[in-house]
Each structure stands twice: as C-alpha cells, then as structure tokens.
Amino acid sequence: MLTMPGGPAAYHVLAKPTGPICNLDCEYCFFLSKEMLYPGDRFRMADDLLETYIQQLLESHRTPEVTVAWQGGEPTMMGLDFFRRAMVVIDKYRKPGQHISHTIQTNGILINDDWASFFKENDFLVGISVDGTKDLHDMYRVDKRGQGSFDRVMRGFDALKARDVDVNVLCTVHAGNVDHALKVYRFFRDDMGVRFIQFIPIVERVTETLLPLANRGWGTERGELRPLYIQQGHHVTDRTVDAERFGRFLTTIFDEWVRTDIGEVFVQHFDTALANWHGEPGAVCVFSETCGLAVALEHNGDLYSCDHYVEPDYLLGNIKDTPMIELVASAQQIEFGLAKRDSLPAFCLTCEVRFACHGGCPKNRFIQTPDGEDGLNYLCAGYKIFFNHVDRPMRMMSDLLRANRAPSELSAILAGEEAARFADVGRNDACPCSSGRKYKKCHGATTSS
C-alpha cells in the first residue's frame, strides 16, 4: 500500500473527460446517475485541466512505465481533437526514459476509420464493451430511445480491426447472459477473433426503497434524472447476476479455455488467478489484498477513491487545489485501501481460497456470513465455486512455470486424463466432474455444442 515517502511510486487513474455523459443508456450503468453530482455542468474536461492532470500524472510517477487511461461515460464524445491535444501535452511533460501506455474504454458507437487510425498511430489499447451476441448484448445495452446498440458497436469494432488496433473486450455478466457462457465466449473468440477478454459481474446494490426505480434502469425516464447512485442497501436489481450462476459461468468457460486456449486467449479472471496461485501479485484490484492505488478523476478535477465510489463521502479533493500524488497518498485514501483487508469477516479469514479472492471488491460486501456477521461479498458463493474448481489446474500450471515450461502444456495433460475419465459416459449420465449436471450439459457441452 501507500507507505513510501512522497506517496506510491506508481498508481492508476481512470480519467473521465465527459464525466458520466454517454450516448448510450445501458440499463445497468449506475454511472449515468453521477450526473446528479454536478447539476448544470457541461461535462467536458477543459484544456487547462487536461494539462494539469497530465503534468501531475507524469511528474509524480517514479517508474519508467505510466498508463494514461480514459473512461466515461463515453470518452469519445469529447471528439478526436481533444485526444490529439492530449498527445501533445503528454509529449510536453514526458520525462526522459518514460514510456507511456495509452488505454481507452469505449462503447464503440462513434469509432470510425479516423478514430481507428489515431489509435493505431498512437499505439492505444482499446477496450470495447460487448455483452455477447446481438440478442444478449441488446438486452440491456440500449441507446436513449431504448434501441439496441449491437450493430453500431460491431461497426466500430470492424473499423478497429481493419486498422489492426490492439483491442480487448469487456463483457458485463448479468441475469440475461450468465446462462450462456459458451455462447458468449465462443462469439468473442471465434466470431470477433479477440484474444483478451474481461468479464465484469453486474451487482447493482440498492436499498429496498430504491429497488422498484432501480429495476427500470439508471438512465433518464421521460427526461427526468434518476437519483444519485451510491453504495448502500442490501437488495439487488433484477439485472444483477446470481452469485452461484456467475461461478458456473466462469467454470464453464474455464473448462473450454484450459483444453484449447491457454496461451492463445487471455481471460483476466484466469490470468489473475494463476498469478495468485503462483505467488505473484495479480493485475486486478478486486482480488488483491488491499486497494487504493486506482483512483477516478472527474472532468472538473475532482479525484475520488475509486471508480465505484464516485460519491461525496469518497471525494479526496480537486487536483487544481492539491497535487494528485498528495491526494493518492492521503490518510483518507490509505485508510480506504487498507479497509479491504482489515474489514474482512472471520468467515473469510479461514477460507481456503482467501489467497485468491481476498474478499473481492468492497463494494459488493453487503451480505451476511453463515454465522450472521456483516461484510460478506455478495459473489462469495460464486467465487468459491470458481476458485475451488480451478485449484488443481492452477497448481499444475504454476508447477509448469517453475519448471520453465509453458502453461499451455496442461491442455495435452488434461486431454489424456479426460479421454480415460469420460470414455464410457453417456450424454444423459451425470457428469463425472461432480457438478450435479448431466454430461451433455457440462463437460459434454464443451465438445458437442
């Protein structure tokens, strides 16, 4: 955590140049309601703030690699000229020997050849949000008229692909697509041809009073803004993913991936799990012991503890008044980051997969443990399913790494084992993996569907 004099050597900032403003109206997007924090605002990052931000970011890093990350809302609504100016400012303040990695998360709606050319020329990593095939994607990812966005997103993706831009897919997992794991995964792998995938579980935590309104979505309703979303309550919306089904979603994809795609397709959950099994820090704060080194910068310079906590109680200050490194290294932020570890309930402290989970994201810790203690992660049951399921393959891949061998060798090892294990299993028999499902709906599905 933040123990070094002068603050951390490196940290991550999600900069939101348009704040929560977006050209889509995704029903589960809680960030749309953050518009209520800044009534009457234009929601556009001014050039002087852009310069202040970049200068502080580059000057405060004591590492050779710095990531400049843009998110929203929808950041491409700032227009291409804004990002061209950003590149000029970055060149102005880049320190000798400093390498800049550029990333942007987008819904893809505005991406055309001009955008794709810019991203390629400046070596951007572009994250594009897709929830699976057209029917699954259009279920919740709609525009202001309630119309699906899939076809427009694919046009943007095709423009990126035509220019050979480095693209990741970010897929939210919700009540609508959680039971279609292989359909989702194979669409990304086979139809889109992507090799880097993130799965983000949708957990919309709300109070009982807000639940009926929340179930209608977080965007606008007949021109009226929704109430500000904050992390409160013990209820979840109808769109929220079921914990155990999310665990099975991950294990179903893992079982296909581990047989055919190790080293070819990179799934963030799997990469992070392998790092934890191998005794190395993972790249995802959700499964790290502590947090606090990933902050969110609003369009006006307000800095918040985390992208999921853009709300008044977690405002650290404004970088126009206080240098960003001082805010990141503040007592308030240190306490926020350490609380992830220090607030774990006793149930988690003795859990067999704590080393891989670390209690998950604090925003989802709102249910009770079996013995009635507060603070258990809503997704706990799913994480237990997933982490226990992958334990042996992860240990085997870690052993391969220690022997200076490729983890992809595991596929051949498992193929030989499974050929013997499933040789005499009928399609309607119980799957030998003890999942409780029929073979054709479990391991048989990965070979026959």
N, C-alpha and C positions, 0 to 999 in steps of 0.2 A: 504493500500500500504506500501511501504518501509519507514516507519517513525521511527522505533525503533533504538536506538543507536546500532551500530555494524551491522546493517542490519536486515533482517527479521529473525524471529525465525525458519521459515521453508520455503522452496522453492522447486520447482520441476525441475529436469534436465532430458532431453532426451539425453542420450549418444549414439553417433553413431560411434561404433568402426570400421566400414568399410566405414564411410563417406556415399557417395551416391551409392556405388557399390552394385549391386544387380544381382541375377541370373535370374530375370525376366525383361521384357521390357514393362511394362504396359504403354499404350499409353498416359494416363492422368497423369503419375507420373512426375511432374515438378522437383522432387528432383534429377532425373537422370542427369540433366544438371549441377548440382552443382560440377560435376567432373571438370568443367572448372575453378573452383576457385583454384584448386591445380594441375596444369599440371605436369605430370611426377611422381606423388606421388604413393606410393604403397597402400595407403588407408588401413592401418592396425594399430590399436592402439598398441603402444609399451608397454611393461610391466612396464617400469618406469612411463609412463604417467598414466597407469591404477592405479598404486599405489598412485600417486599424486592426481588423481581425487577422489578415494575412501577416502583417508585420509582427503582431504579438505571437501568433502561432509559430512562425519560423524562428523568431529570435529566442523563444523560450525553450525550444527543443534542444536537448543535448545529445541527440542521437543522429546518425547520418541519414536515417530514413524518416520522412514526415509524410503523413497521409492528409490530403485535403479532400474532405468528404462533403458532398452536397446531398440534401434530402429535403423533404417537404412535409405536408402539402406536395405540390408538384413543382420542383425547382426549374424545369424547362420553361415554365410560364414567365420567368424573368427575361427570356429572349436570349438568343445566341450572343449578341453583342456584350451582354453582362459577363458571360463566361470568357469571352475574348479579352475583356478588360481584366478579369481575374488572372488570366495567364500573364499579362503584362506586369501586374502587381506582384505576382509570385516571382517572376524573373528579377524584379527590382529588389526584393528582400531575401532571396535565396542566399544562404551562406555558402562559402566555398566548400565543396565536397558534399553538400547536402543534396540528397536525392528526393524528389517529390513524387509521390504516388497520387494519382487523381482518381477519385471514385464518385459516382453519382447514382442515386436510386431514383428510378422514374417509372411511371405507368406506361410510357412508350407512345402515348397518344400523339404527341407533337413531333416525334422523331421522323425526320426525312433525310434525304441524302446530304443536305448541308450539315445537319447535326451529326450524322454518322461520319462524315469527312472530318469534322472538327474533333470528334472523339478519337478517331484513328490517328490523326496528325499529332495529337497531344497525349496519346497513349493512355486513354481513360479506361478504367474498368467500369462497365455499365451494368448495374443491377436492374433487371426489368421484372415487374410484378405480374405474375401469371398464376392463376389458381387451377390450372389443368386444361382439359379440353373445353371447347366452346360452351357446352351445356353446364359444366361445373364452374367455369370462370364467370359466366354471365349471371350466375345465380345471385351474387352479391356485388360484383364489381361493375356498377352501372354508372351512367352519367346523370346530369342534373334532370333529365327527362325520364329517368328510370330505364333507359335503354342499355342493353348490354354493350360492353366495350371490346369484346374479344377480337373482332375483325380489325379494328383500328390498332389494337395493340400488336397484332401479328404483322400489320403493315410496317409499323415502327421496327419490330424485330427483324423483318426481312431487310429493311434498309441497313440496319446494323450488321447483319450477316453478310450482305453484299459488299460491305466495306471491310469485312474481316475484323470487326471491333471485338474486343475481349468482353464477353457477356456472361453474367451469372443470372440465374433465375431465382427469384424469391417467391415462394409459394406459401400463402397462408393456408393453414389446415383448420377447417371449420366443420360444422354439422353437415354441410352439404357435400363435401368431398372426402371426409375421413374414411368412408367405407369403400373408397375406390383407389386404394393405394397403388396398385399395379397399373391401373389405367392412367393415373396421374404421372407416375414415374416413367412409364414407357412412352408417354407422349413427350415428355421433356427429353428423354434420351434418344428416342428413335425418330420422332416427327420433327422436333425442334433441333435436335442434334447438339444440345447443350451438354457441357461436361462439369459444370459447377452449379450445385443446387442447394438452396437453403429452405428449410421448412420451418415456418413460424406458427405455433399454435395460437388460435384466436381464443382468448379468455377475456370476456367482457364482464368485469366485476361491477355490480351495481347494487344500490340499496333497493329494498322492497318497494319504496315509494316511486323510484325512478324506473323500475323494471318495465311497466307497460309502455312507457315512452321510449325506452332504450330498445325494446324489441322492434320498433319501427325504424330504427337506424339513427345515426349520429349527424346526418347532414341537415338540410333545411326541409321544412314541411310548410308548403303554401307560403313561402317567403319568410317564415319565422325561424329564427335560430334556435338550435337545441340548447339546453342548459349546459354549462361547462362540465366536462367530464373530469372527475378526479377519482383517485384510487380509494374508494370507500364501498362498504357493503359486503354482504355475504351471499348474494344471489348472482346468477349469471344469465345472460340472454339466451334466447333460443338458438342463436347462431354459434354460441360457444361450443367448442369441441369437447366431447366427453373424454375424461382422462384415460380410462382403460382403452377406449377405441383409438385414442391417439397413440397409446403404446403399441397397439396391434398394427396401426398404420406404419409406424417406424419399423417394427419387426418384419412385417411382410415385405417391405422394400429392402430391408437389410438382407433377408434371405435370398432375394434375387441378386442383389448387388454383390454379396460375398461369393456367389458362384461364378459370376460372369464379368463383373465390372470393376474389381479392385484395381486401382491404378489407371483406370480409364474414365470413370465417373467419380466425382468428388462431392460427397454429401456432407454438409457441415456437421450434422449430428454425429456422423460416423467418424469423421476426422478428429473431432474434439474428444470423442470417447476414446479413440486409440491413443491420443496424447495423454489422457488421464491414466489409462492402463499402463502406459509406458513410463509414467512418472515425470512427464513434461507438462508445462502449463498449456492449456488449450487456448484457442483463439477467441472463445465465446465467453463473455462475462457471465452469462446465465449459469454456466457450470464451473465457474471459478469460485474459490473460497471466499474472496472478498470482491468488492467492486469499487466504483468511484472514479475510475480513470476514463470513463466515457461520458462526456457531457453534451448538452444540447444548446446550441446558440440560436436564439431567435433573430428575426430580421432586423430588430432595433438595437441589438447588442446585449439583450438580457441573456444571462447564462444560467442554465438550470442543471440540477444534479444528474439528470438522466433524461433520455428521450421519452421514457414512460412516465416521467414525473414533471412534466411541464405544467406546473400548477403553483399557486402562490407560496405554499409552505416550503417549496424546494427551489425557490429563486435564490441564487448565490449572489447576484449583483449584476451590474452592467459593465462591460469591458471598456466603455468610454470613460468610466469613473474609476475603475480598479483594474489593473492589469489581469489578464485572463489567468496567468500562472498563479497569481495570488489567490484567485477565487478557487481554482482547482486544488490548491494546497491549503485551503482554509480549514479551520476546525470543523465547521459545519459539514464540509464535504468529506473530510476524513471520517467523521462520525457516521455519515451516511454509508460510506463504503465498508466500514468495519461492522456495521449492524447486520450485514448479510451473514456474517459468520457468528457474531455474538448473540443473535436473537434466535438461533435455531432451537426448536423444541427438543426435549430429551429424546423423543421418539426418533429424531433424525440423527442424534449423536451416536446412537448404537446401530444405525442402519448399515447393512452390508455393502450398499452401493453409495454410501455418502461420499467417498473419494471421487466418484464420477459425477455426482449430482450437486453436492454442496447445497442442497435445499432449493435449487432452482432460483428463478428470478423472484426477488422480494415482492414484486407487485402481485404475484399470484399466491402469496402466503396468507390466505384468509379463511381456511377451513380448520377444523379441529383434528387432533390426533385421535387414535382409538381410545386413549385414556382421558380425553377431554381437554387437552392443552391446546391453546390457540397457537396459530402461526404455521400450520402445515400447508405445504404447497398444494393448490387445487389439482395439479397434474401429478401428484405423488404416485398414485396407483399406476398411471401410465409409464412414468419413469422407471418404476420398479420392474414392470413387465419388460421394458426395453433393455435396461441395463443388465438384468439377470439373464435375459435371452442371449445377449451378445458376449457374455463373460468369457466363455471358452474360446470363441473365435478371436476375441480381442487379445487374450493371453497368448494365443498361438501366433498372431501377427506380431505381437511385441517380442516373442521369442525369435521369430524370423529376423526382425530388425536387429536384435542383439547379436545375431549370428551373421550380420552383414548380408542378409538375403532379402529378397523383395517380398513384401506382404502379399503380393499377388499370387505367390506360390501356394497360398492357402486354398485357392479355388480348386486346384487339382487334388489336394489332400482331401478336401471335403467331398469332392465328386466321387472319389474312390470309396469313402465311407458310406455315402448315401446310396450308391449303387447296390451295396450289400444290404443296407438297412431297409430300403423300400422295395426290394426286389419282388416280394410276394404280396404287396399291399394292394388291395382293390380300391377303385375310385371312391366307393361308398364306405370303406372301412374308416375307423378312427385313425387320425394321423399319428404315426409313432412318435412325433415330437412332443406329445402330451399337451397340445394346445386345446384339446377338447372339441376340435372341429373335424369334419370329415377330410380325408386325404385330398379329395378333389377341390376342397375349399381352402386348403392350407398349402402344404408343400407341393401337392399335385397341381395346384393352380399356377405355380410359377413355371411349370413345364408344359402345361396343356392349354393355357388360356392366352 
